[in-house]
Amino acid sequence: EDIEKAKLLAAEASQIVSGPGDILLQARIAYADQQAEKACEILQDQTDLDSLNFRAALFLEAGKMEEAVGILDGISIRDQSNAETYRLRAITQLIVRNVTKAQME
């Protein structure tokens, strides 16, 4: 709940050992700080599965269905889907009231 402390700890950790999760962590901190739009911007060029899923979820939360579906379809084309991808795809189907497809996802 202490966003400023999380930012400091993330910066300190990144200085010690930088890794692929740094950008995703920055996006999650931005989201926790009520900056979902900034979180989407941070993730814009990321291609790892967790970042793509998170970005799709942010778009869904913002009501940007086309953007979310575009990301999720891209994940499926690359055959990288995981449980979170299927969960998000099911949610998109529920939004358009296609319960059967949602259950299949």
Helices and strands as residue ranges (DSSP letters): H 3-16, H 21-32, H 36-43, H 49-61, H 65-77, H 83-95, H 99-104
